[in-house]
Each structure stands twice: as C-alpha cells, then as structure tokens.
Amino acid sequence: MDIGFKEIVIGILVLLVVLFYTLKYKYMLSEKMATKNLNAFLNANYGTTLKHKDLYRFFNTATMNPNCFKAVIYEVENPKIEMYLTFDAGKIADQKDVKSMYPDGLSFHQSYMQKQEVVASQAVIEDKMLALGVSLKWSYDVVELVFDEEYSETEIAQKEQYFLDLFSKEDTDKFGYYHSFNLKLMFLNDTYAGLIHHIEKEHSEWVLKDIKLNKDEVGFKSIDEYVKTTIHRYLKETQPKLILSNYFGTLVNKSDFNRVIWVEYTENKRTKREIEEAKKGVYVSPINGYVVLYWNIYKKQAQHIAFVPLKEHLTRAEILEIEKEKLL
C-alpha cells in the first residue's frame, strides 16, 4: 500500500510529540525542583534576607532552554525591594550571581544593590511629601498621589511641582521612568474626581502636561453616564442620523477640576446588513466627526456642546488640542 503525503505528515507529528515528551521527562526539571534550587541559591548567598514568589517556567526561545524559569525576588524586611529573576533551574543552586539575559544588563546582585538605592531614595521623597499631606505609591509608569486633606487646584499644582522637583534630582532611569509617566491623583473626599496627570521629559526636564479623568476610578462611571445621556439627547435633537463611535478623550481644566472637555467620535447609523457589506470591501473608517462637550462635574450640566464634522482623520489628542484653545 502506498503511503501518501498526509500519512507522512501525521507520522512526523507523532514522532515530534514522542520526542518532545521523551526530552521533557529526561531533561526538564519540575517546578518543584526549580523552587528547591532557587531556594538553595538564595540561602547560600543571602541567608534569610531574600525570598521568592510567583515562580513559573519561562521558556526562552532565544536559548531553547526548557529549564528557564522566572520569579519575583523580594526582601523580607522591606518587600518594596523586589526584582524579577530569570534563571536556569539546572545551574542556579551553585551560582554566586546570575548574569542578565541582555548583553549590557545588570546581574541579579547588581540589580538588588540598585533596587535598594532606589527604594531608599523613594522613601526620602515619600517622607517629604507626607509632611505636605500627600501619600505616595510607586508602580510601573504610574506614581499615585493621595491628597490627605482638601486642597485647592493651585495648592495641588504646587504639591505636584514640588514632587517633580524632588523626583528630577534623582537618577530617574534607575527608577524605571524614562521618557514619560503618569501621576494618578486621588482624593479622600468627593471634592474632585480621580485624575491622571501626564508627565513628559522635554529637553532633559520633566514637565507637567495635560490632565484627564481617570476612567478606572470608581466615580468616573457616574460622570460617564451623565455625559453620554446629554450627548445622546443632543444628537437625537440635532444630528439624528449619527451615533457615538465609543472612542472618547477628556481634558481637565487645570484651574478648575470640575470643568472637563469631553470629545467623542461619531459615525452614521447603519443597518446590520450595511455593516456586514462594509466588511466585505476595503476598510473605510466610519468616523465622520465628533461631539465636543464642556462639562461641569459639580453642576452635572453641559456649558457647551457641538458637533464638528471631520474631512480628515484627527487623533483624539489632536482634537483635544484644538478644542483646548477654544474652550479653556
């Protein structure tokens, strides 16, 4: 009987599966063994100072090493000091240090020393800000500022700038913030909604940029409902053939956090059949304009609303920049 191409492919696949599991059971260390070996490395070099968590197999396609694992290493006395460690579970137990995966990267011990310096510097900034009634929390590309008392917009801006001055004196690359990051502004009362203040580096200087509403903050949902209801009513009365495209952007007035510019793309109403037919041809963006709303959060009402047609596509950032000049 002749063997066809299909049978050959199936045979090769079966062989590969068998080979994979053979190699797995012969050479791949279990997660339990990786944990044991990592503990041996930490105990031998750091005693009881460091522990690990969140260990998992990290198959490295660059080296094709089945025993590559990743874990978070943290200091027991100060858990803020934590680093990721990528390691070979077959070698880690006898190592004094672990080289970086990258040619110019820091070794594990170098990373640990640097992280200690960073956390100590952050603690100094935290203490100085706490004396001003502001608590800090550091995370990836975001620094959370919690204002412990009620402050005016001017006072908040001054405290933000003071933080930025302290921050700028440090080696911010070590902090993990390179070109931009966000300040998450949180308030303990209902005076203001949660805000995001964007920070960028311009000509080697960190600069406070635009503020927007924090859509992940609890209070945002009610603001969103009021705004959407107002926009839907406006479109029904003035542009009944349009619907919202559900892509929006916000910009908060820096001198009055209750005043927000809200822009949201619009498109023509289409039947289900029209939508399906459009998918069969060359994609054309349905966006034909946007609604701009100047909203007062405290009063829960619009102070300005208008539909603006678009002849060419503009990003939400570009639209907000245009509307900012008109409305602020």
ROROTOR-468597 format. One line per 5 residues: number of its first residue (from 1); their letters; for each residue x, y, z of N, C-alpha, C. Coordinates in steps of 0.001 Angstrom, whole numbers, plus 500000, padded with zeros to 6 digits. Atoms other than C-alpha are relative to their C-alpha. Example, Ala and Ser with C-alpha at 12.3 -4.5 7.8 and 13.67 -1.06 7.14 Angstrom:
% residues 2
1) AS) 500890/498810/500000/512300/495500/507800/500900/501200/500000 | 499180/498810/499940/513670/498940/507140/499230/501090/500730
END
This chain:
% residues 328
1) MDIGF) 500839/498807/500000/500000/500000/500000/500877/501247/500000 | 499220/498770/500097/501368/503427/499022/499698/500906/501195 | 500158/499054/498902/501972/505893/501805/499896/501405/499417 | 500230/498667/500550/500540/509307/500977/500634/501106/500828 | 499414/498829/499335/501695/512801/501953/499367/500227/501372
6) KEIVI) 500710/499785/498745/499027/513057/504675/500521/499072/501089 | 499515/500977/499024/500236/509887/506376/501411/500344/500472 | 498624/499624/499646/503853/511117/506255/499997/501147/501006 | 500089/498843/499099/502903/514426/507914/499551/499568/501381 | 500497/500485/498706/500925/512645/510632/501088/499238/500741
11) GILVL) 498914/500769/499393/503861/510298/511234/501063/500894/500596 | 498994/499058/499507/506270/513211/511595/499510/500695/501260 | 500562/499332/498828/503938/514981/514027/500001/499085/501217 | 499996/500971/498899/503575/511839/516151/501416/499835/500542 | 498603/500164/499601/507366/511434/516155/500477/501197/500816
16) LVVLF) 499609/498783/499276/507841/515043/517260/499402/500039/501398 | 500650/500022/498688/505324/514644/520077/500704/499023/500925 | 499301/501018/499203/507024/511475/521285/501376/500512/500419 | 498667/499469/499707/510437/513160/521052/499923/501095/501061 | 500156/498915/499035/509171/516199/522977/499817/499456/501406
21) YTLKY) 500257/500528/498660/507832/514163/525878/501166/499179/500526 | 498806/500739/499584/510935/511978/525916/501038/500952/500572 | 499041/498996/499532/513152/515042/526223/499507/500673/501275 | 500572/499347/498826/510773/516587/528725/500289/499201/501260 | 499828/500814/498804/510936/513698/531145/501471/499717/500296
26) KYMLS) 498581/500293/499791/514661/513248/530636/500775/501223/500459 | 499193/498805/499757/515915/516844/530779/499276/501136/500730 | 500707/498873/499401/513161/519188/532019/499819/499809/501499 | 500194/500042/498559/513236/519954/535715/498587/500454/500350 | 501345/499622/499568/509947/520226/537531/500028/501357/500690
31) EKMAT) 500098/498735/499286/508707/523444/539091/500420/499822/501459 | 499610/500282/498617/509216/521819/542484/501519/500007/500148 | 498539/500033/499953/512901/521188/541690/500571/501399/499762 | 499536/498630/500256/513305/524713/540296/499885/500836/501276 | 500205/499285/498740/511898/526068/543573/501082/499619/501015
36) KNLNA) 498982/500488/499067/514288/523914/545595/501364/500593/499674 | 498688/499492/500416/517317/525031/543575/500104/501517/500182 | 499985/498556/499796/516332/528708/543709/500163/500327/501484 | 499849/499802/498559/515965/528490/547485/501436/499749/500451 | 498599/500299/499668/519438/526942/547659/500900/501179/499640
41) FLNAN) 499232/498832/500442/520855/529902/545703/499799/501177/500958 | 500296/498865/499124/519117/532486/547894/500563/499792/501398 | 499498/500289/498656/520042/530786/551170/501522/500067/500060 | 498534/500021/500012/523696/530328/550176/500592/501402/499891 | 499431/498677/500271/524177/533941/549064/499396/501137/500829
46) YGTTL) 500661/498908/499293/521668/535968/551101/499370/499571/501321 | 500563/500472/498745/520725/533837/554083/498479/500064/499983 | 501462/499879/499925/517155/534633/555144/499508/501380/499548 | 500347/498625/500396/517210/538174/553680/498998/500032/498848 | 500828/499978/501199/515552/537314/550351/499132/498750/499895
51) KHKDL) 500921/501096/500303/512563/535153/549443/499506/500179/498568 | 500534/499886/501361/510752/534479/546170/498508/499684/499986 | 501412/500296/500223/507197/534303/544847/499746/499983/498495 | 500454/499970/501406/505319/533835/541547/500992/499331/499048 | 499071/500724/500871/507766/531296/540122/499235/499252/498907
56) YRFFN) 500616/500727/501112/506893/529888/536683/501035/499700/498911 | 499093/500340/501094/508559/528234/533697/499952/501092/498945 | 499896/498921/500982/509795/530853/531224/500824/499468/498829 | 499286/500629/501114/510634/529009/528012/500609/501074/499119 | 499272/498972/500728/513300/531121/526345/500262/499545/498570
61) TATMN) 499844/500409/501400/513018/530844/522564/501374/500357/499442 | 498667/499630/500482/516417/532506/522184/501007/498899/500284 | 499045/501057/499635/518276/529719/524012/499385/498612/499916 | 500711/501282/500037/515610/526986/523723/500300/499167/501242 | 499678/500674/498743/516303/526156/527359/498716/499604/500716
66) PNCFK) 501246/500438/499340/513486/524025/528853/500000/500228/501506 | 499903/499802/498558/514771/524763/532361/500113/501469/500385 | 499992/498576/499712/514451/528518/532133/498742/500349/500807 | 501108/499603/499137/512278/529906/534951/500101/501496/500322 | 500033/498595/499590/511239/533332/536177/499300/500094/501344
71) AVIYE) 500614/499824/498679/510397/534512/539685/500211/501427/500476 | 499825/498713/499347/509954/537640/541769/500756/499764/501296 | 499202/500099/498778/512625/538023/544445/499755/501259/500826 | 500277/498842/499170/511846/540287/547392/500724/499894/501342 | 499332/499937/498708/513461/541392/550626/498956/499838/501100
76) VENPK) 500974/500323/498955/511696/540007/553695/499690/501218/500869 | 500190/498861/499108/512214/543107/555867/499377/501198/499294 | 500529/498881/500771/511278/545528/553071/499514/499490/498640 | 500535/500597/501232/509023/543919/550409/499948/500952/498802 | 499945/499066/501127/509188/547118/548332/501227/499731/499135
81) IEMYL) 498800/500367/500751/512618/545882/547310/499738/498648/499351 | 500257/501241/500723/511749/543302/544670/500510/500109/498571 | 499435/500054/501339/513261/542228/541346/499520/498727/499321 | 500233/501221/500766/512475/539767/538585/501331/499300/499784 | 498804/500791/500279/514999/536967/538184/499660/498909/498994
86) TFDAG) 500122/501066/500985/515254/534803/535074/501221/499105/500154 | 498877/500872/499654/517395/531746/535745/499864/498609/499394 | 499946/501394/500434/518445/528274/534646/499892/499131/501249 | 500238/500791/498785/517000/525888/537224/501028/498903/500197 | 498992/501046/499888/519710/523355/536443/501332/500500/500520
91) KIADQ) 498707/499426/499599/522531/525746/537353/499911/500898/501232 | 500157/498944/499018/521112/528209/539876/500521/499634/501390 | 499658/500391/498624/521838/526195/543043/501454/500267/500340 | 498567/499849/499747/525628/526518/542652/500549/501367/499598 | 499526/498703/500475/525800/530078/541335/500158/501008/501130
96) KDVKS) 499791/498900/499056/527144/533098/543236/499191/501226/499570 | 500773/498892/500563/525327/535537/540939/499406/499501/498685 | 500633/500390/501261/523141/535378/537807/500128/501165/499018 | 499822/498970/501017/524056/537295/534672/498652/500398/499398 | 501198/499523/500682/521468/539376/532857/499816/499265/498680
101) MYPDG) 500292/500579/501309/519736/537977/529786/500496/500913/498874 | 499626/499015/501006/520860/541139/527989/501482/500327/500112 | 498541/499776/500009/524474/541946/526968/500464/501087/500965 | 499584/498887/499152/524621/545256/528860/499179/500097/501285 | 500864/499952/498827/522165/544365/531596/500739/499729/501296
106) LSFHQ) 499425/500226/498682/522857/544253/535318/499814/498547/500418 | 500162/501325/499416/523472/540962/537064/498942/500079/501090 | 501018/499991/498946/520988/539903/539737/500473/500786/501208 | 499513/499304/498805/523190/541161/542585/500106/501499/499757 | 499936/498577/500329/523800/544475/540819/498595/500624/500025
111) SYMQK) 501385/499524/499983/520034/544833/540334/499494/500158/501428 | 500423/499954/498596/519490/544106/544020/500579/501231/500685 | 499361/498832/499405/522018/546783/545065/499331/501288/499497 | 500626/498813/500579/520422/549306/542690/498589/500191/500543 | 501373/499919/499498/516906/548478/543879/499984/500519/501431
116) QEVVA) 499902/499485/498640/517965/549130/547462/500167/501522/499994 | 499774/498555/500113/519228/552583/546448/498725/500727/499580 | 501219/499375/500528/516030/553365/544522/498931/500086/501081 | 501034/500020/498960/513694/552338/547352/500351/500970/501125 | 499579/499043/498968/515751/554379/549824/499745/501432/499541
121) SQAVI) 500247/498659/500543/515541/557438/547552/498508/500298/499955 | 501448/499823/500038/511809/556930/547075/499450/500261/501399 | 500460/499821/498621/511362/556715/550848/500241/501436/500472 | 499701/498610/499629/513033/560122/551278/498963/500943/499389 | 501009/499180/500673/510657/561652/548697/498643/499809/500672
126) EDKML) 501277/500296/499347/507682/559932/550367/499866/500768/501317 | 500041/499312/498708/508585/561414/553766/499781/501502/499818 | 500130/498559/500246/508902/564941/552339/498603/500347/499489 | 501348/499757/500510/505583/564662/550513/498954/499770/501090 | 500946/500289/498915/503826/563160/553543/499870/501191/500938
131) ALGVS) 500030/498806/499158/504782/566270/555504/499111/501082/499395 | 500868/499046/500692/502745/568207/552892/498572/499474/499848 | 501346/500559/500078/499695/565967/553280/499743/499182/498757 | 500142/500803/501216/500357/563763/550242/500708/498663/500190 | 499415/501339/499925/500906/559989/550325/500360/499528/498592
136) LKWSY) 499537/500473/501306/502838/558293/547505/499960/498483/499916 | 499901/501416/500287/502646/554871/545919/500603/499847/498610 | 499265/500142/501252/505106/553831/543186/499617/498703/499307 | 500228/501208/500788/504280/551392/540396/500482/500250/498582 | 499494/499893/501369/505153/550739/536766/499314/501136/499253
141) DVVEL) 500388/498819/500788/504833/554016/534763/498916/500874/500639 | 500992/499187/499277/502485/555471/537422/500491/500264/501417 | 499784/499673/498592/503036/557305/540693/498672/500526/500540 | 501288/499601/499434/499913/557598/542827/500205/501016/501109 | 499973/498962/498973/499462/560788/544846/498628/500054/500659
146) VFDEE) 501256/499941/499245/496795/560615/547552/500052/501236/500887 | 500040/498755/499243/495892/564034/548952/499151/499782/501258 | 500636/500368/498725/495088/563520/552617/499043/501054/500534 | 500890/498933/499568/493298/566853/553025/499395/500672/498772 | 500633/499281/501109/491146/569170/550923/500879/501182/499596
151) YSETE) 499151/498930/500502/493297/571436/548760/499376/500622/498753 | 500449/499342/501223/492581/573954/546016/500831/499505/498816 | 499260/500392/501199/493691/573374/542434/501407/500599/499998 | 498686/499339/499953/496526/575867/542940/500930/499277/500963 | 499185/500718/499010/497751/574046/546061/500404/498627/499483
156) IAQKE) 499691/501319/500569/497545/570688/544297/501106/500118/498953 | 498970/499773/501022/499586/572057/541370/501357/500260/500646 | 498745/499708/499302/502219/573354/543805/500608/498733/500586 | 499512/501240/499414/502475/569972/545537/500498/499039/498917 | 499529/500812/501114/502756/568176/542200/501371/500470/499521
161) QYFLD) 498735/499445/500472/505548/570508/541128/501113/499726/501006 | 499012/500291/498964/507329/570019/544460/500455/498541/499885 | 499644/501413/500204/507161/566246/543921/500923/499856/498792 | 499224/500121/501222/508511/566653/540395/501414/500554/500178 | 498672/499443/499705/511388/568822/541655/500848/498997/500774
166) LFSKE) 499284/501031/499234/512340/566130/544189/500378/498826/499105 | 499803/501131/500902/511965/563404/541578/501113/500278/498997 | 499040/499643/501049/514080/565264/538996/501439/499997/500498 | 498644/500008/499443/517062/565370/541355/500602/498604/500032 | 499545/501384/499950/517274/561565/541254/500396/499499/498606
171) DTDKF) 499709/500681/501267/518637/559242/538574/498717/499271/499609 | 501345/500525/500253/515146/558669/537188/499999/498759/499118 | 499908/501235/500783/516304/555966/534763/500025/498787/500928 | 499961/501091/499022/517056/553791/537810/498615/499745/500585 | 501359/500145/499490/513505/554449/538979/499116/499230/499024
176) GYYHS) 500782/500705/501018/512280/552887/535721/499097/500909/499196 | 500784/499033/500767/510744/556088/534330/500959/500707/499039 | 499012/499545/500973/512480/557061/531094/499565/501256/499239 | 500416/498875/500832/510546/559377/528769/498680/500631/500464 | 501286/499475/499542/507108/559744/530328/499423/499060/501056
181) FNLKL) 500757/500812/499049/504854/558526/533125/498792/500821/500429 | 501219/499321/499563/501577/559449/534833/499963/500151/501511 | 500347/499830/498596/500626/560890/538175/498520/499693/500138 | 501404/500293/499709/497409/559348/539477/499618/500805/501232 | 500403/499114/498909/495734/561994/541614/498736/499460/500661
186) MFLND) 501106/500571/499253/493480/560552/544309/499642/500931/501161 | 500483/499086/498966/491328/562486/546787/499142/499233/500994 | 500695/500742/498955/489927/561296/550112/498556/500434/500178 | 501390/499567/499918/486702/563265/549724/499438/500111/498586 | 500666/499924/501305/484254/563925/546896/500183/501352/499311
191) TYAGL) 499795/498673/500580/485638/567357/546076/500319/499900/498510 | 499605/500168/501388/487219/566140/542831/499873/498539/499584 | 499942/501360/500542/487034/563114/540566/501468/499568/499934 | 498638/500490/500159/490102/560883/540251/500571/500463/498660 | 499392/499419/501192/492551/562348/537720/501320/499325/499640
196) IHHIE) 498705/500459/500488/495540/561351/535608/500736/501208/499429 | 499203/498875/500486/498254/563963/535087/501223/499446/499278 | 498919/500546/500823/500657/563137/532259/501289/500809/500189 | 498683/499377/499831/504375/563851/532720/500890/499569/498832 | 499076/500319/501095/506895/564050/529869/501352/500665/500245
201) KEHSE) 498678/499395/499931/510596/564719/529580/500215/500815/498733 | 499754/499099/501118/511307/567728/527371/501341/500701/500215 | 498667/499386/499901/514898/568835/526752/500636/499676/501349 | 499402/500541/498763/516041/566692/529700/499315/500487/501275 | 500738/499537/498832/513470/568315/532015/498629/499318/500065
206) WVLKD) 501329/500580/499816/510372/566612/533468/498978/501122/500097 | 500981/498926/500102/507289/568695/532675/498583/499453/500219 | 501412/500327/499810/503658/568552/533873/499223/500372/498744 | 500745/499756/501236/501406/568198/530816/498496/500044/500302 | 501455/499925/499845/497641/567700/530401/499467/499044/501072
211) IKLNK) 500702/500825/499022/495233/566280/532975/498747/499425/499345 | 501237/500612/500495/492435/563837/532122/499301/499270/501135 | 500738/500786/499009/489738/561982/534018/500557/498587/500047 | 499549/501383/499833/490767/558606/535410/498800/499067/499803 | 501156/500843/500312/488331/556198/533734/499949/498725/500841
216) DEVGF) 499982/501195/499153/489399/553401/536112/499599/500303/501442 | 500379/499607/498644/488355/555379/539187/498490/499813/500182 | 501403/500346/499721/485027/554495/540841/499036/501110/499586 | 500905/498895/500284/483484/557957/540448/499826/500315/498530 | 500088/499683/501429/484073/558025/536690/498697/499501/499390
221) KSIDE) 501187/500608/500610/481074/555804/535933/498810/500952/500001 | 501152/499094/499930/478503/558343/537111/500191/501195/499072 | 499718/498888/500913/480212/561163/535178/499740/499561/498566 | 500174/500547/501347/480256/558983/532059/498517/499875/499640 | 501444/500172/500251/476524/558236/532389/499317/501339/499731
226) YVKTT) 500577/498672/500209/475586/561914/532727/500404/500563/498641 | 499490/499445/501261/477780/562923/529787/499373/499294/498806 | 500548/500763/501122/476580/560118/527499/498511/500312/499794 | 501426/499661/500112/472930/560893/528284/499823/501353/499325 | 500071/498656/500587/473494/564545/527401/500356/499976/498522
231) IHRYL) 499573/500062/501410/475308/563729/524147/498953/499288/499151 | 501029/500738/500744/472685/561175/523053/498773/500887/499753 | 501145/499099/500153/469934/563710/523666/500306/501074/498948 | 499595/498963/500958/471856/566352/521691/499989/499455/498572 | 499977/500587/501351/472412/564019/518715/498593/499709/499494
236) KETQP) 501383/500309/500392/468783/562937/518706/499280/501254/499514 | 500683/498753/500348/467674/566559/518501/500622/500704/498797 | 499330/499207/501039/470289/567959/516099/500640/499181/498878 | 499345/500856/501000/472000/565053/514289/499445/498575/500114 | 500658/501294/499761/469509/562138/514312/500586/498833/499200
241) KLILS) 499412/501074/500805/471451/560167/511675/501345/499525/500558 | 498694/500329/499432/474567/559993/513870/499875/499217/501306 | 499865/500696/498717/475596/557696/516718/501438/500164/500474 | 498650/499923/499458/478613/557682/519014/500809/498775/499594 | 499123/501090/500403/481588/555580/517979/500753/499397/501179
246) NYFGT) 499436/500540/498758/482603/554941/521604/501511/500114/500106 | 498590/499661/499810/486094/556401/521285/500034/501435/500503 | 500087/498672/499404/486436/559341/523649/501332/500418/500620 | 498848/499461/499302/489023/561581/525248/499551/501130/500901 | 500368/498935/499076/488955/564042/528149/501196/500900/500277
251) LVNKS) 498977/499028/499619/490871/567127/529190/499430/500845/501126 | 500489/499313/498802/490518/568699/532641/500630/501385/500104 | 499534/498633/499787/490800/572423/533286/500910/500031/501236 | 499034/500042/498901/493910/572848/535460/499660/500955/501138 | 500349/499033/498952/492448/575811/537364/498635/499716/500622
256) DFNRV) 501313/500388/499462/489043/574181/537953/499723/498565/499571 | 500115/501429/500339/488915/570372/538084/498576/499568/499691 | 501386/500360/500304/485127/570417/537764/499663/500220/498524 | 500264/499694/501404/485376/571664/534169/500818/499074/499111 | 499354/501028/500813/486130/568957/531619/499585/500131/498536
261) IWVEY) 500300/500110/501426/486396/568960/527837/499902/498504/499681 | 500242/501400/500347/484953/565684/526555/499742/499932/498495 | 500228/500168/501439/485262/564669/522880/499744/498525/499712 | 500333/501391/500347/483762/561556/521325/499658/499905/498513 | 500214/500187/501438/483851/560319/517737/498552/499626/499688
266) TENKR) 501339/500372/500472/480627/559939/515751/500107/499279/498661 | 500116/500664/501298/479556/557819/512757/498522/499941/499623 | 501382/500110/500465/476431/557388/510649/499362/498720/500508 | 500737/501207/499655/473760/554976/511775/499997/499067/498799 | 500003/500979/501090/473988/551771/509735/499206/498768/500424
271) TKREI) 500705/501243/499706/471856/548670/509480/501026/498882/500142 | 499120/501156/499857/473319/545281/510327/500500/499539/498633 | 499624/500405/501349/473324/544480/506606/501081/500918/499441 | 499001/499044/500489/475272/547656/505789/501360/499769/500661 | 498752/500278/499287/477846/546812/508427/500673/498763/499428
276) EEAKK) 499457/501236/500557/478282/543283/507030/500537/500218/498593 | 499549/499712/501362/478558/544591/503470/501307/500785/500010 | 498786/499186/499898/481214/547099/504537/501224/499143/500308 | 498892/500885/499642/483329/544266/505953/500555/499250/498793 | 499584/500760/501182/483489/542622/502522/500910/500810/499079
281) GVYVS) 499192/499151/500871/485151/545610/500859/501235/500522/500713 | 498831/499373/499394/488200/547752/501589/499546/500799/501213 | 500417/499335/498764/488046/549066/505151/500063/501515/499852 | 500078/498539/499956/486959/552663/505427/499495/500390/501380 | 500402/499598/498656/486773/554314/508817/498617/500633/499965
286) PINGY) 501359/499432/499974/483123/555068/509685/499932/501361/500681 | 500017/498746/499236/484124/558084/511789/499865/501200/499058 | 500234/498835/500866/482774/561284/510261/500078/501330/500757 | 499907/498781/499220/483186/563779/513091/500072/499690/501483 | 499997/500214/498544/482993/564249/516838/499090/501012/500675
291) VVLYW) 500745/499077/499144/480915/565804/519558/500959/500496/501070 | 499192/499427/498933/482703/568179/521905/499063/500577/501047 | 500847/499593/498884/481228/568850/525313/500884/500635/501063 | 499307/499406/498850/482422/571243/528005/499089/499792/501198 | 500873/500511/498949/481038/569602/531135/500426/500503/501366
296) NIYKK) 499748/499620/498619/480736/570859/534703/499602/498828/500894 | 500250/501189/499179/481071/567854/537028/499144/500336/501216 | 500728/499633/498777/479790/569680/540123/498531/500299/499704 | 501376/499620/500340/476707/571109/538409/499280/498918/499186 | 500550/501096/500806/476207/567971/536254/499243/500536/498776
301) QAQHI) 500646/499422/501182/475454/570004/533178/501048/500456/498982 | 499120/499564/501085/476936/570978/529811/500002/501516/499905 | 499877/498564/500202/478241/574506/529375/500267/500320/498528 | 499815/499858/501446/478966/573931/525689/499895/498604/499390 | 500067/501267/500718/478119/571162/523215/499840/500293/498518
306) AFVPL) 500076/499759/501442/478614/570958/519456/500479/498772/499238 | 499515/501035/500912/479056/568521/516570/500974/500648/499021 | 498987/499481/500915/482188/569039/514487/500285/498939/498933 | 499705/500981/501059/482434/567252/511087/501496/499944/499707 | 498583/500177/500331/485809/565861/510053/500153/499642/498529
311) KEHLT) 499700/500319/501393/487109/565932/506485/501185/499042/499916 | 498877/500922/499903/490267/564097/507501/500127/499539/501452 | 499944/500566/498648/491004/561885/510459/500962/500780/500887 | 499154/499404/498966/492380/563513/513602/499974/499084/501216 | 499971/500789/498776/493501/561681/516721/499270/500756/501094
316) RAEIL) 500682/499339/498886/491728/562376/519986/500903/501053/500646 | 499068/499019/499431/494877/564133/521236/500022/501274/499156 | 500013/498832/500892/494849/566416/518185/498700/500790/500157 | 501300/499324/499822/491145/567156/518639/499972/500771/501312 | 499996/499340/498692/491602/567961/522327/500883/501248/499987
321) EIEKE) 499105/498836/500083/494469/570297/521489/499278/501163/499312 | 500776/498959/500702/492203/572186/519051/498938/500576/500919 | 501098/499543/499152/489289/572343/521478/500499/500721/501250 | 499427/499337/498825/491541/573344/524366/500206/501486/499721 | 499771/498602/500356/492445/576534/522539/498690/500787/499967
326) KLL) 501286/499320/500098/488752/577336/522052/499316/500158/501362 | 500853/500068/498819/487318/576365/525438/500675/500326/501323 | 499348/499715/498710/489958/576887/528117/500447/501461/500045
END
